[in-house]
Amino acid sequence: MAYIDLNSDVGESFGNWTMGDDAAVLTSVSSANIACGFHAGDPSTIAQTCREAVASGVTIGAHVAYRDLAGFGRRFLDCSPTELADDVLYQIGALEAIARAAGGTVAYVKPHGALYNTIVTHEVHAQAVVDAVGAFGGDLPLLLLPGSVALTAAERAGLRGVAEAFADRAYNPDGTLVSRREAGAVLHDESEVAANMVRLATEGVIIARDGSILNTSAESICLHGDTAGAVSMAAAVRRELEAAGVGIRSFV
C-alpha cells in the first residue's frame, strides 16, 4: 500500500486573535507544524495545540520563522546567519519544552512563510537553518520544497531532507509557489485540490498554473490550517487519497 503524510500549519492563534480550527484540522492530518511564537502563536495557544496533537496521535513539528510577529512571518529579514541560527534554535527549544509537558516531542522542523521561500535559493540562510537544527541535535528531519538549496544543505549535513507539496497553493512552472501577492495563489476548489493530490500521490506529478507538468517525489502534503474552508478541504483530501488506496501516516 502507498502512504503519504498530510501536514498542516497550526497553533497560529495569538491572544484574542483566532486563526483556524486546529482541533478539527488535526482529525485529518498526520503531522502538525506548530507555530513557535515568532510568526504566530502564544505560549498558551502552543501548549493547547500540543495537547490536541498528542491526543489525536499527530506528530509534532517545529514551524520556525523569521522574527516577524507583525507580518505573520511573510517578510524577508536580512539578518545575519548567526542571528537566524540562534532564532531557529530558540524556537525549536521552546516548542520542545511545551511538547514534552504535553506528553509529546518535536520530531521534525519546517520553516514558515518567507523563511521557507527564501531558503529555496538563499544559501546563507539555508545553511543557518540547517546549522540550528544540527545544533539542537536528534537528527531532526527538515520539511522543505523539492529542489531547494536548503534540501541540499540538509542532506550535506547528514540530516534527512523531506520534500513536500502544497495542496492549496498554485505552482509556477519552475516548481516554486506562486506568490500570495498574485491572484490565484491560493486554491479553494476542494474537488480540484483533492484530485491534484491524488495525482501527486499516485503518479508523482503536479500541474503548474500554466498547465506544465512538474515531476515530484514529495513525501508529504501541506494543507494550510488558516485558509477559508481548511477543515473541509483537509477532510476531502484525506478522503479522496484513501479512496484511491493511499494510506495516511507521518513521514517520521
VEXBA-273676 format. One line per 8 residues: number of its first residue (from 1); their letters; for each residue x, y, z of N, C-alpha, C, O, CB. Coordinates in steps of 0.2 Angstrom, whole numbers, plus 5000, padded with zeros to 4 digits. Glycine has a CB too. Example, Ala and Ser with C-alpha at 12.3 -4.5 7.8 and 13.67 -1.06 7.14 Angstrom:
<zados>
1> as> 5066:4972:5039:5062:4978:5039:5066:4984:5039:5071:4983:5042:5057:4978:5045; 5064:4989:5035:5068:4995:5036:5064:5000:5039:5067:5006:5040:5070:4997:5029
</zados>
This chain:
<zados>
1> mayidlns> 5004:4994:5000:5000:5000:5000:5004:5006:5000:5009:5007:5004:4995:5000:5006; 5003:5011:4996:5006:5018:4996:5004:5022:5002:4998:5021:5004:5005:5021:4989; 5009:5026:5004:5007:5030:5010:5010:5037:5009:5015:5038:5005:5010:5027:5017; 5007:5042:5012:5009:5049:5011:5007:5052:5018:5002:5051:5021:5007:5053:5005; 5011:5057:5020:5010:5061:5026:5006:5068:5024:5007:5070:5018:5017:5064:5029; 5001:5069:5028:4997:5076:5027:4999:5080:5033:4999:5078:5039:4990:5074:5027; 5002:5086:5032:5004:5091:5037:5000:5097:5037:4998:5099:5031:5011:5092:5037; 4999:5101:5042:4996:5107:5042:4999:5112:5047:5002:5110:5052:4988:5106:5044
9> dvgesfgn> 4999:5118:5045:5001:5124:5050:4996:5125:5055:4991:5127:5053:5003:5130:5046; 4998:5124:5061:4993:5125:5067:4996:5129:5072:5002:5130:5072:4990:5118:5069; 4992:5130:5078:4995:5134:5083:4996:5141:5082:5000:5145:5085:5001:5131:5086; 4993:5144:5077:4994:5151:5075:4990:5157:5078:4990:5162:5075:4994:5151:5067; 4985:5155:5082:4981:5160:5086:4986:5164:5090:4991:5161:5092:4975:5157:5089; 4984:5170:5092:4988:5174:5096:4983:5179:5101:4980:5183:5098:4993:5178:5092; 4983:5177:5107:4979:5181:5112:4972:5181:5110:4969:5175:5109:4981:5189:5111; 4968:5186:5108:4961:5186:5106:4960:5185:5099:4955:5185:5096:4958:5193:5108
17> wtmgddaa> 4966:5184:5095:4965:5183:5088:4966:5176:5087:4970:5172:5088:4971:5187:5084; 4960:5173:5084:4959:5166:5082:4961:5165:5075:4958:5168:5071:4952:5164:5084; 4965:5160:5074:4967:5158:5067:4966:5151:5066:4969:5146:5069:4974:5160:5066; 4961:5149:5062:4959:5142:5060:4956:5138:5066:4955:5140:5072:4965:5139:5058; 4954:5132:5064:4951:5127:5069:4956:5121:5070:4955:5116:5067:4944:5125:5067; 4961:5122:5074:4966:5117:5074:4964:5110:5076:4966:5105:5073:4971:5119:5079; 4959:5110:5081:4957:5103:5084:4953:5099:5078:4954:5093:5077:4952:5104:5090; 4950:5103:5074:4946:5100:5068:4951:5098:5063:4950:5092:5060:4941:5104:5065
25> vltsvssa> 4956:5102:5061:4961:5100:5056:4965:5094:5058:4967:5090:5054:4965:5106:5055; 4966:5094:5065:4971:5088:5067:4967:5081:5066:4971:5076:5067:4972:5089:5074; 4961:5081:5065:4957:5075:5064:4959:5072:5057:4958:5066:5056:4950:5075:5065; 4961:5076:5053:4963:5074:5046:4970:5073:5044:4972:5069:5039:4960:5079:5041; 4975:5076:5048:4982:5076:5046:4986:5071:5050:4983:5068:5055:4985:5083:5046; 4992:5070:5048:4996:5065:5052:5002:5069:5055:5006:5066:5059:4999:5060:5048; 5003:5075:5053:5009:5079:5056:5006:5086:5057:5003:5089:5053:5015:5079:5051; 5009:5089:5063:5006:5096:5064:5012:5101:5065:5017:5100:5069:5003:5096:5071
33> niacgfha> 5013:5106:5060:5018:5111:5060:5016:5116:5065:5012:5121:5064:5019:5114:5053; 5018:5116:5071:5016:5121:5077:5020:5127:5077:5026:5126:5078:5016:5117:5083; 5017:5133:5077:5020:5139:5077:5024:5140:5084:5022:5137:5089:5015:5145:5076; 5030:5143:5083:5034:5143:5089:5034:5150:5092:5039:5152:5096:5041:5141:5087; 5030:5155:5090:5029:5161:5094:5033:5167:5090:5032:5173:5092:5032:5161:5100; 5036:5165:5084:5040:5171:5081:5036:5174:5075:5037:5180:5074:5047:5168:5078; 5032:5170:5072:5027:5172:5067:5020:5172:5069:5016:5176:5067:5028:5169:5060; 5018:5168:5074:5012:5167:5077:5012:5163:5083:5017:5160:5084:5007:5165:5072
41> gdpstiaq> 5007:5163:5087:5006:5158:5092:5009:5161:5099:5014:5164:5099:5010:5152:5091; 5005:5160:5104:5007:5162:5111:5008:5156:5115:5006:5151:5113:5002:5167:5114; 5011:5156:5121:5013:5150:5125:5007:5146:5126:5007:5140:5126:5016:5152:5131; 5001:5149:5128:4995:5145:5129:4992:5142:5123:4990:5136:5124:4990:5149:5133; 4992:5145:5118:4990:5143:5111:4994:5137:5109:4992:5131:5107:4990:5148:5106; 5001:5138:5110:5005:5132:5108:5004:5126:5112:5004:5121:5110:5013:5135:5108; 5004:5127:5119:5003:5122:5123:4996:5118:5122:4996:5112:5122:5003:5124:5131; 4991:5122:5121:4985:5118:5119:4985:5114:5113:4982:5109:5112:4979:5123:5119
49> tcreavas> 4988:5117:5108:4989:5114:5101:4993:5107:5102:4992:5102:5099:4992:5118:5096; 4998:5108:5106:5002:5102:5108:4998:5096:5111:4999:5090:5109:5009:5103:5112; 4994:5098:5116:4990:5093:5119:4985:5090:5114:4984:5084:5115:4986:5097:5125; 4982:5094:5110:4977:5092:5105:4981:5087:5100:4978:5082:5098:4974:5097:5101; 4987:5089:5098:4991:5084:5093:4992:5078:5097:4992:5072:5094:4997:5088:5091; 4994:5078:5103:4996:5072:5107:4990:5067:5107:4990:5061:5106:4999:5073:5114; 4984:5071:5109:4978:5067:5110:4975:5064:5103:4972:5059:5103:4972:5072:5113; 4977:5067:5098:4975:5065:5091:4980:5060:5088:4979:5057:5082:4974:5070:5086
57> gvtigahv> 4986:5059:5091:4991:5054:5088:4994:5057:5082:4997:5054:5078:4988:5048:5086; 4995:5064:5082:4998:5068:5077:5005:5070:5079:5006:5072:5084:4994:5074:5075; 5010:5069:5074:5017:5070:5075:5018:5078:5075:5015:5081:5072:5021:5067:5070; 5022:5080:5080:5023:5087:5081:5029:5089:5078:5035:5086:5078:5023:5089:5089; 5029:5095:5074:5035:5098:5071:5035:5105:5073:5030:5108:5074:5034:5097:5063; 5041:5108:5073:5043:5115:5074:5042:5119:5068:5046:5118:5063:5049:5116:5078; 5037:5124:5068:5036:5128:5062:5040:5135:5064:5037:5139:5066:5028:5129:5061; 5046:5135:5062:5050:5140:5064:5050:5146:5058:5048:5144:5053:5058:5138:5064
65> ayrdlagf> 5051:5152:5060:5051:5158:5056:5055:5163:5057:5059:5163:5062:5043:5160:5056; 5056:5168:5053:5059:5174:5054:5055:5178:5060:5049:5176:5061:5059:5179:5048; 5059:5182:5064:5056:5185:5070:5052:5191:5067:5054:5197:5067:5061:5188:5075; 5045:5189:5065:5041:5194:5062:5034:5193:5064:5030:5191:5060:5042:5193:5054; 5032:5194:5070:5026:5193:5073:5021:5198:5069:5015:5196:5068:5025:5194:5080; 5023:5204:5068:5018:5209:5065:5016:5207:5058:5011:5208:5055:5021:5216:5065; 5021:5204:5054:5020:5202:5047:5018:5195:5046:5018:5193:5040:5026:5204:5043; 5017:5191:5051:5015:5184:5051:5020:5180:5048:5019:5175:5044:5008:5183:5047
73> grrfldcs> 5027:5182:5048:5032:5179:5046:5033:5178:5038:5036:5174:5035:5032:5172:5048; 5029:5183:5035:5029:5183:5027:5033:5188:5024:5033:5190:5018:5022:5184:5025; 5038:5191:5028:5043:5196:5026:5050:5194:5027:5051:5191:5032:5041:5203:5029; 5054:5195:5022:5061:5193:5022:5064:5197:5027:5063:5204:5027:5064:5193:5015; 5069:5195:5031:5073:5198:5036:5080:5197:5034:5082:5192:5034:5071:5197:5043; 5084:5203:5033:5091:5202:5031:5095:5202:5037:5099:5206:5038:5093:5208:5027; 5094:5196:5041:5098:5196:5047:5104:5192:5046:5105:5188:5041:5093:5192:5053; 5109:5192:5050:5115:5188:5050:5114:5181:5050:5109:5179:5054:5120:5190:5055
81> pteladdv> 5118:5176:5048:5117:5169:5048:5117:5167:5056:5113:5162:5058:5122:5165:5044; 5121:5170:5060:5122:5168:5067:5115:5170:5070:5113:5166:5074:5127:5172:5070; 5112:5176:5069:5106:5178:5072:5100:5173:5070:5096:5171:5074:5104:5185:5070; 5100:5172:5064:5095:5167:5061:5095:5160:5064:5090:5158:5067:5095:5167:5053; 5102:5158:5065:5103:5151:5068:5100:5151:5075:5097:5146:5077:5110:5149:5067; 5102:5157:5079:5100:5157:5086:5093:5157:5086:5090:5154:5091:5104:5163:5089; 5089:5161:5082:5082:5162:5082:5079:5155:5081:5074:5153:5084:5080:5167:5077; 5081:5151:5076:5078:5145:5075:5079:5140:5080:5075:5136:5082:5081:5142:5068
89> lyqigale> 5085:5140:5083:5087:5135:5089:5082:5137:5095:5080:5133:5098:5094:5136:5091; 5081:5143:5096:5077:5146:5101:5070:5143:5101:5067:5141:5105:5077:5153:5102; 5067:5144:5094:5061:5141:5093:5060:5134:5094:5055:5132:5097:5059:5143:5086; 5064:5130:5092:5064:5123:5092:5064:5121:5100:5060:5117:5102:5070:5119:5089; 5069:5124:5103:5069:5123:5111:5063:5124:5114:5061:5121:5119:5075:5126:5113; 5060:5130:5113:5054:5132:5116:5048:5127:5115:5045:5125:5120:5052:5139:5114; 5047:5125:5109:5042:5121:5107:5043:5114:5110:5039:5110:5112:5041:5120:5099; 5050:5112:5110:5051:5105:5113:5049:5105:5121:5047:5100:5123:5059:5104:5113
97> aiaraagg> 5050:5110:5124:5049:5111:5131:5041:5110:5132:5039:5106:5137:5051:5117:5135; 5037:5114:5128:5030:5113:5129:5027:5107:5126:5023:5104:5129:5027:5119:5125; 5030:5104:5121:5028:5097:5119:5029:5092:5124:5025:5088:5125:5032:5096:5112; 5035:5092:5127:5036:5087:5132:5031:5087:5138:5029:5082:5141:5043:5088:5135; 5029:5094:5140:5025:5094:5145:5018:5091:5143:5014:5089:5148:5024:5102:5147; 5016:5091:5137:5010:5089:5134:5011:5081:5133:5006:5078:5131:5008:5092:5128; 5016:5078:5134:5017:5071:5133:5020:5069:5126:5019:5064:5124:5011:5067:5134; 5022:5074:5122:5025:5073:5116:5032:5075:5115:5036:5076:5120:5021:5077:5111
105> tvayvkph> 5034:5076:5109:5041:5079:5107:5041:5081:5100:5037:5080:5096:5046:5073:5108; 5046:5086:5099:5047:5088:5092:5051:5083:5088:5056:5081:5090:5051:5095:5092; 5047:5081:5082:5050:5076:5078:5053:5078:5072:5056:5074:5068:5045:5071:5077; 5052:5085:5070:5054:5087:5063:5054:5095:5064:5051:5098:5068:5051:5084:5057; 5057:5098:5059:5057:5105:5058:5054:5107:5051:5056:5104:5046:5064:5108:5060; 5050:5112:5051:5048:5115:5045:5048:5123:5045:5044:5126:5049:5040:5113:5043; 5052:5126:5041:5052:5133:5041:5045:5136:5038:5041:5132:5034:5057:5136:5036; 5043:5142:5040:5037:5145:5038:5038:5151:5034:5043:5154:5034:5033:5147:5045
113> galyntiv> 5033:5152:5029:5032:5158:5026:5038:5161:5022:5041:5157:5018:5030:5164:5030; 5040:5167:5023:5046:5170:5020:5052:5166:5021:5056:5165:5016:5047:5177:5022; 5053:5163:5027:5059:5159:5028:5059:5153:5023:5064:5151:5020:5060:5157:5035; 5054:5150:5023:5053:5144:5019:5055:5145:5012:5059:5142:5008:5046:5141:5019; 5052:5151:5009:5053:5153:5002:5060:5155:5001:5063:5154:4995:5048:5158:5000; 5063:5159:5006:5069:5162:5005:5075:5156:5004:5079:5157:5000:5071:5166:5011; 5074:5151:5008:5079:5146:5008:5079:5141:5002:5082:5136:5002:5080:5142:5015; 5074:5142:4998:5074:5139:4991:5080:5140:4987:5083:5136:4984:5067:5140:4987
121> thevhaqa> 5082:5147:4988:5088:5149:4984:5093:5153:4988:5099:5153:4986:5086:5154:4979; 5092:5155:4994:5097:5159:4998:5101:5154:5002:5099:5151:5007:5093:5164:5003; 5107:5153:5000:5112:5148:5003:5114:5149:5010:5114:5145:5014:5118:5147:4998; 5115:5156:5011:5117:5158:5018:5112:5156:5023:5113:5154:5028:5119:5165:5018; 5106:5159:5022:5100:5157:5027:5098:5150:5027:5096:5148:5032:5094:5162:5025; 5099:5147:5021:5098:5139:5021:5102:5136:5026:5101:5131:5030:5098:5137:5014; 5109:5138:5025:5114:5134:5030:5113:5136:5037:5114:5132:5041:5121:5137:5028; 5111:5142:5038:5109:5144:5045:5104:5140:5048:5104:5138:5054:5107:5152:5046
129> vvdavgaf> 5098:5139:5045:5093:5135:5047:5096:5127:5048:5094:5124:5054:5087:5134:5042; 5099:5125:5044:5102:5118:5044:5107:5118:5050:5107:5113:5054:5106:5116:5038; 5111:5123:5051:5115:5123:5057:5112:5123:5064:5114:5120:5069:5120:5129:5057; 5106:5127:5064:5102:5127:5070:5099:5120:5072:5099:5118:5077:5096:5132:5069; 5096:5117:5067:5094:5110:5068:5099:5105:5070:5098:5101:5074:5090:5108:5061; 5105:5106:5067:5110:5102:5069:5113:5103:5076:5114:5098:5080:5116:5103:5064; 5113:5109:5078:5114:5111:5085:5109:5109:5090:5111:5107:5096:5115:5119:5086; 5103:5108:5088:5098:5106:5093:5099:5098:5094:5098:5096:5100:5091:5107:5090
137> ggdlplll> 5101:5095:5089:5103:5088:5090:5097:5083:5088:5091:5086:5087:5105:5086:5097; 5098:5077:5089:5092:5072:5087:5091:5071:5080:5087:5067:5079:5086:5075:5090; 5095:5074:5076:5095:5072:5068:5087:5073:5066:5085:5069:5063:5097:5065:5067; 5084:5079:5068:5078:5080:5066:5077:5081:5058:5081:5085:5055:5075:5087:5069; 5072:5078:5055:5071:5079:5048:5069:5087:5047:5066:5090:5051:5066:5074:5045; 5070:5089:5041:5068:5096:5038:5063:5095:5033:5065:5092:5028:5074:5100:5036; 5057:5098:5033:5052:5098:5028:5053:5104:5024:5052:5109:5026:5045:5097:5032; 5054:5103:5017:5056:5108:5013:5053:5107:5006:5051:5102:5004:5064:5108:5013
145> lpgsvalt> 5054:5112:5002:5052:5112:4995:5057:5108:4991:5063:5109:4991:5051:5119:4992; 5054:5104:4986:5059:5100:4982:5063:5105:4978:5061:5110:4975:5055:5095:4977; 5069:5103:4977:5074:5107:4973:5077:5113:4977:5081:5116:4974:5071:5109:4967; 5075:5114:4983:5078:5120:4987:5085:5119:4989:5087:5113:4990:5074:5121:4993; 5089:5124:4989:5096:5123:4992:5096:5121:4999:5101:5118:5001:5100:5130:4991; 5091:5122:5003:5091:5120:5010:5090:5112:5010:5093:5109:5014:5084:5123:5013; 5087:5109:5005:5086:5102:5005:5093:5099:5004:5095:5094:5007:5081:5100:4999; 5097:5102:4999:5104:5100:4998:5108:5101:5004:5112:5097:5006:5107:5104:4992
153> aaeraglr> 5108:5107:5007:5112:5108:5013:5110:5103:5019:5115:5101:5023:5110:5115:5016; 5104:5102:5020:5102:5097:5025:5105:5090:5024:5108:5087:5028:5094:5096:5025; 5105:5088:5018:5107:5081:5016:5115:5081:5017:5118:5076:5018:5105:5079:5009; 5118:5087:5015:5125:5088:5015:5128:5087:5023:5133:5085:5024:5128:5094:5012; 5123:5090:5027:5125:5090:5034:5123:5083:5038:5124:5082:5044:5121:5095:5038; 5120:5078:5034:5119:5072:5037:5112:5072:5040:5110:5067:5043:5123:5070:5042; 5108:5077:5038:5101:5077:5040:5096:5075:5035:5098:5075:5029:5099:5084:5043; 5090:5072:5037:5086:5070:5032:5082:5076:5029:5078:5079:5033:5081:5064:5035
161> gvaeafad> 5082:5077:5023:5078:5082:5020:5071:5078:5017:5072:5074:5013:5081:5086:5014; 5066:5081:5019:5059:5078:5016:5056:5083:5012:5054:5089:5014:5055:5076:5023; 5055:5081:5006:5051:5085:5001:5044:5085:5002:5041:5080:5003:5053:5083:4994; 5041:5091:5001:5033:5091:5002:5030:5095:4996:5034:5099:4992:5032:5095:5008; 5024:5094:4995:5020:5098:4990:5014:5101:4994:5013:5100:5000:5017:5093:4985; 5011:5106:4991:5006:5110:4994:4999:5109:4990:4999:5110:4984:5008:5118:4994; 4995:5107:4994:4988:5105:4991:4984:5112:4989:4981:5112:4984:4984:5102:4996; 4985:5117:4993:4980:5123:4992:4984:5129:4989:4982:5134:4990:4977:5125:4998
169> raynpdgt> 4990:5127:4986:4994:5133:4983:4995:5131:4975:4996:5126:4974:5000:5134:4987; 4995:5137:4971:4997:5136:4964:5004:5136:4963:5008:5139:4967:4993:5142:4960; 5007:5133:4958:5014:5132:4957:5016:5136:4951:5012:5136:4946:5016:5125:4956; 5022:5139:4951:5025:5141:4945:5028:5136:4941:5029:5130:4943:5030:5147:4946; 5029:5137:4934:5032:5131:4930:5039:5129:4933:5041:5123:4931:5033:5134:4923; 5043:5133:4937:5049:5131:4939:5049:5127:4946:5054:5125:4949:5054:5137:4940; 5043:5126:4948:5042:5122:4954:5041:5126:4961:5040:5123:4966:5047:5117:4955; 5042:5133:4960:5041:5137:4966:5034:5139:4967:5030:5138:4962:5045:5143:4965
177> lvsrreag> 5032:5141:4972:5025:5143:4974:5023:5150:4971:5027:5154:4971:5023:5143:4981; 5017:5151:4968:5015:5157:4966:5014:5162:4972:5012:5160:4977:5008:5157:4962; 5017:5168:4972:5017:5172:4977:5010:5174:4979:5005:5175:4975:5021:5179:4975; 5009:5174:4986:5002:5176:4989:5000:5183:4986:4994:5185:4987:5002:5176:4996; 5005:5187:4984:5003:5194:4981:4999:5193:4975:4996:5198:4972:5009:5198:4981; 4999:5188:4972:4996:5187:4965:4990:5183:4965:4988:5179:4970:5001:5183:4960; 4985:5185:4961:4978:5182:4961:4979:5175:4959:4983:5173:4955:4974:5185:4956; 4975:5170:4962:4975:5163:4961:4981:5159:4965:4981:5153:4963:4976:5162:4954
185> avlhdese> 4984:5163:4969:4990:5159:4973:4987:5154:4977:4990:5149:4978:4994:5164:4976; 4981:5155:4980:4978:5150:4985:4972:5147:4981:4968:5150:4979:4976:5154:4992; 4972:5140:4982:4967:5137:4978:4961:5135:4983:4962:5133:4989:4969:5130:4975; 4955:5136:4981:4949:5135:4986:4944:5129:4984:4940:5127:4987:4945:5141:4987; 4945:5127:4978:4941:5121:4975:4943:5115:4978:4948:5112:4976:4941:5121:4967; 4938:5112:4982:4940:5106:4986:4941:5100:4981:4946:5096:4981:4935:5104:4990; 4937:5099:4976:4937:5094:4971:4944:5094:4967:4947:5089:4966:4931:5093:4967; 4945:5100:4965:4951:5101:4961:4958:5100:4965:4962:5096:4963:4952:5108:4958
193> vaanmvrl> 4958:5102:4971:4963:5101:4976:4964:5094:4977:4970:5091:4977:4963:5105:4982; 4959:5090:4979:4959:5083:4981:4961:5079:4975:4966:5075:4975:4952:5081:4983; 4959:5081:4969:4961:5077:4963:4969:5078:4961:4972:5074:4959:4957:5079:4956; 4971:5084:4962:4978:5086:4961:4982:5082:4966:4988:5079:4964:4979:5093:4963; 4980:5081:4972:4984:5077:4977:4984:5070:4976:4989:5066:4978:4982:5079:4984; 4978:5067:4974:4978:5060:4972:4983:5059:4966:4987:5054:4966:4971:5058:4970; 4983:5064:4961:4988:5063:4956:4995:5063:4958:4999:5059:4956:4987:5069:4950; 4996:5068:4963:5003:5068:4966:5005:5061:4969:5010:5059:4968:5003:5074:4971
201> ategviia> 5001:5059:4973:5002:5053:4977:5003:5046:4973:5006:5042:4974:4997:5052:4982; 4999:5046:4967:4999:5040:4963:5003:5041:4957:5005:5035:4955:4992:5039:4961; 5004:5047:4954:5008:5047:4948:5015:5051:4949:5019:5051:4945:5004:5051:4943; 5015:5055:4955:5021:5059:4956:5022:5065:4952:5027:5067:4950:5027:5055:4955; 5016:5068:4950:5016:5074:4946:5011:5080:4949:5006:5078:4953:5014:5073:4939; 5013:5086:4948:5009:5092:4950:5008:5096:4943:5013:5096:4940:5012:5096:4956; 5002:5099:4942:5001:5103:4937:5002:5110:4938:4999:5113:4943:4994:5102:4934; 5007:5113:4935:5008:5121:4937:5003:5125:4934:4998:5122:4930:5015:5123:4934
209> rdgsilnt> 5003:5131:4935:4997:5135:4933:4997:5137:4926:4991:5139:4923:4997:5142:4937; 5002:5135:4922:5002:5136:4915:5001:5130:4912:5001:5129:4905:5009:5139:4913; 4999:5124:4916:4997:5118:4913:5003:5113:4912:5002:5107:4910:4994:5119:4906; 5009:5116:4913:5015:5111:4913:5015:5106:4918:5012:5107:4924:5022:5115:4913; 5019:5100:4917:5019:5095:4922:5025:5095:4926:5031:5096:4923:5018:5088:4918; 5025:5095:4933:5031:5095:4937:5031:5088:4940:5027:5086:4944:5030:5101:4942; 5037:5085:4939:5038:5079:4942:5040:5080:4949:5045:5084:4950:5043:5074:4938; 5038:5076:4954:5040:5077:4961:5040:5070:4965:5036:5066:4963:5035:5082:4965
217> saesiclh> 5044:5070:4970:5044:5064:4974:5042:5066:4981:5045:5063:4986:5051:5061:4974; 5037:5070:4982:5036:5073:4989:5033:5067:4993:5029:5063:4991:5030:5078:4988; 5036:5067:4999:5033:5063:5004:5028:5065:5009:5025:5062:5013:5039:5061:5009; 5026:5072:5008:5021:5075:5012:5017:5080:5009:5020:5083:5004:5025:5078:5019; 5011:5081:5011:5007:5086:5008:5005:5091:5013:5002:5089:5018:5001:5083:5004; 5006:5097:5011:5004:5103:5016:4997:5105:5015:4995:5107:5009:5009:5108:5016; 4993:5106:5020:4986:5109:5020:4986:5114:5025:4986:5113:5031:4980:5103:5021; 4986:5120:5022:4986:5126:5027:4980:5126:5032:4974:5125:5029:4987:5133:5023
225> gdtagavs> 4981:5127:5038:4975:5127:5043:4972:5134:5043:4967:5135:5047:4978:5125:5049; 4975:5139:5040:4972:5146:5041:4968:5149:5035:4966:5154:5035:4978:5151:5042; 4967:5144:5030:4964:5147:5024:4956:5145:5025:4954:5141:5029:4966:5143:5018; 4952:5149:5022:4945:5148:5022:4943:5141:5020:4945:5138:5015:4941:5153:5018; 4939:5137:5024:4937:5131:5022:4942:5125:5023:4942:5120:5020:4935:5130:5015; 4947:5127:5027:4953:5122:5028:4951:5116:5031:4953:5110:5029:4958:5126:5033; 4946:5116:5036:4944:5109:5039:4941:5105:5034:4942:5099:5033:4939:5111:5045; 4936:5107:5030:4933:5103:5025:4938:5101:5019:4937:5095:5017:4927:5107:5022
233> maaavrre> 4942:5105:5017:4947:5104:5012:4952:5098:5015:4953:5093:5011:4951:5110:5010; 4954:5098:5021:4958:5093:5024:4955:5087:5024:4958:5081:5022:4961:5095:5031; 4949:5087:5026:4945:5080:5026:4944:5078:5019:4944:5072:5018:4938:5082:5029; 4942:5082:5014:4941:5080:5007:4948:5077:5004:4947:5072:5001:4939:5086:5003; 4953:5080:5005:4960:5077:5003:4961:5070:5006:4963:5066:5002:4965:5082:5004; 4960:5070:5012:4961:5063:5015:4957:5058:5013:4959:5052:5011:4961:5064:5023; 4950:5060:5012:4945:5055:5010:4947:5053:5003:4946:5047:5002:4938:5058:5010; 4949:5057:4998:4950:5055:4991:4957:5051:4991:4957:5047:4987:4950:5061:4987
241> leaagvgi> 4961:5053:4995:4968:5049:4995:4966:5042:4997:4969:5037:4994:4973:5052:4999; 4963:5041:5002:4961:5034:5005:4957:5030:5000:4958:5024:4999:4958:5035:5012; 4952:5034:4997:4948:5031:4992:4952:5028:4986:4951:5023:4982:4943:5035:4989; 4958:5032:4985:4962:5030:4979:4968:5024:4981:4972:5022:4978:4966:5036:4976; 4967:5022:4988:4971:5017:4990:4978:5020:4993:4983:5016:4994:4973:5012:4985; 4978:5026:4995:4984:5029:4998:4983:5030:5005:4978:5034:5007:4986:5036:4994; 4987:5027:5009:4986:5027:5017:4989:5034:5019:4994:5037:5016:4989:5021:5020; 4987:5036:5025:4990:5042:5028:4994:5041:5034:4991:5038:5039:4984:5047:5029
249> rsfv> 5000:5043:5034:5004:5042:5040:5010:5047:5040:5012:5049:5035:5007:5035:5041; 5012:5048:5046:5018:5053:5046:5024:5050:5043:5025:5044:5043:5019:5055:5054; 5028:5055:5040:5035:5053:5037:5040:5051:5042:5045:5048:5041:5037:5058:5033; 5039:5053:5049:5044:5052:5054:5043:5045:5057:5047:5043:5061:5043:5057:5060
</zados>
